[in-house]
Protein backbone atom coordinates (compact mmCIF):
# COMPACT_ATOMS: atom_id res chain seq x y z
CA UNK A 1 0.00 0.00 0.00
CA UNK A 2 2.74 2.44 1.00
CA UNK A 3 4.78 1.51 -2.07
CA UNK A 4 1.81 2.16 -4.38
CA UNK A 5 1.20 5.51 -2.72
CA UNK A 6 4.88 6.42 -3.09
CA UNK A 7 4.84 5.53 -6.78
CA UNK A 8 1.67 7.53 -7.36
CA UNK A 9 3.10 10.57 -5.56
CA UNK A 10 6.35 10.30 -7.51
CA UNK A 11 4.48 10.14 -10.82
CA UNK A 12 2.25 13.03 -9.84
CA UNK A 13 5.22 15.23 -9.04
CA UNK A 14 7.04 14.25 -12.22
CA UNK A 15 4.01 15.04 -14.36
CA UNK A 16 3.30 18.31 -12.60
CA UNK A 17 6.84 19.56 -13.27
CA UNK A 18 6.80 18.51 -16.91
CA UNK A 19 4.97 21.46 -18.41
CA UNK A 20 6.60 24.58 -17.10
CA UNK A 21 4.91 27.77 -18.19
CA UNK A 22 6.64 31.04 -18.78
CA UNK A 23 4.98 33.64 -16.62
CA UNK A 24 4.86 36.63 -18.90
CA UNK A 25 3.44 39.82 -17.46
CA UNK A 26 1.51 42.29 -19.49
CA UNK A 27 2.80 45.87 -19.56
CA UNK A 28 -0.03 46.89 -17.21
CA UNK A 29 0.93 44.14 -14.74
CA UNK A 30 4.60 45.09 -14.98
CA UNK A 31 3.76 48.72 -14.21
CA UNK A 32 1.60 47.67 -11.25
CA UNK A 33 4.35 45.43 -9.83
CA UNK A 34 6.90 48.20 -10.30
CA UNK A 35 4.73 50.78 -8.56
CA UNK A 36 3.99 48.41 -5.65
CA UNK A 37 7.70 47.67 -5.31
CA UNK A 38 8.66 51.35 -5.32
CA UNK A 39 5.88 52.19 -2.88
CA UNK A 40 6.90 49.53 -0.34
CA UNK A 41 10.68 49.27 -0.67
CA UNK A 42 11.39 52.11 1.77
CA UNK A 43 9.31 50.63 4.57
CA UNK A 44 10.76 47.20 3.88
CA UNK A 45 14.31 48.54 4.12
CA UNK A 46 13.50 50.38 7.37
CA UNK A 47 11.99 47.25 8.91
CA UNK A 48 14.92 45.13 7.79
CA UNK A 49 17.44 47.58 9.21
CA UNK A 50 15.54 47.80 12.49
CA UNK A 51 15.51 43.99 12.78
CA UNK A 52 19.23 43.81 12.06
CA UNK A 53 19.99 46.51 14.61
CA UNK A 54 17.92 44.82 17.28
CA UNK A 55 19.54 41.41 16.93
CA UNK A 56 23.08 42.67 16.29
CA UNK A 57 23.73 43.46 19.96
CA UNK A 58 22.41 40.10 21.07
CA UNK A 59 24.58 38.18 18.58
CA UNK A 60 27.61 40.32 19.37
CA UNK A 61 27.30 39.74 23.11
CA UNK A 62 26.77 36.03 22.55
CA UNK A 63 29.89 35.82 20.38
CA UNK A 64 31.97 37.72 22.94
CA UNK A 65 30.75 35.47 25.76
CA UNK A 66 31.54 32.38 23.72
CA UNK A 67 35.07 33.59 22.96
CA UNK A 68 35.67 34.50 26.60
CA UNK A 69 34.49 31.08 27.73
CA UNK A 70 36.71 29.32 25.20
CA UNK A 71 39.79 31.36 26.14
CA UNK A 72 39.16 30.86 29.86
CA UNK A 73 38.97 27.11 29.29
CA UNK A 74 42.25 27.22 27.37
CA UNK A 75 43.92 29.20 30.18
CA UNK A 76 42.64 26.75 32.78
CA UNK A 77 44.00 23.85 30.71
CA UNK A 78 47.45 25.48 30.74
CA UNK A 79 47.54 25.54 34.54
CA UNK A 80 46.55 21.88 35.01
Secondary structure, 3 states (H helix, E strand, C coil): CHHHHHHHHHHHHHHHCCCCCCCCCCHHHHHHHHHHHHHHHHHHHHHHHHHHHHHHHHHHHHHHHHHHHHHHHHHHHHCC
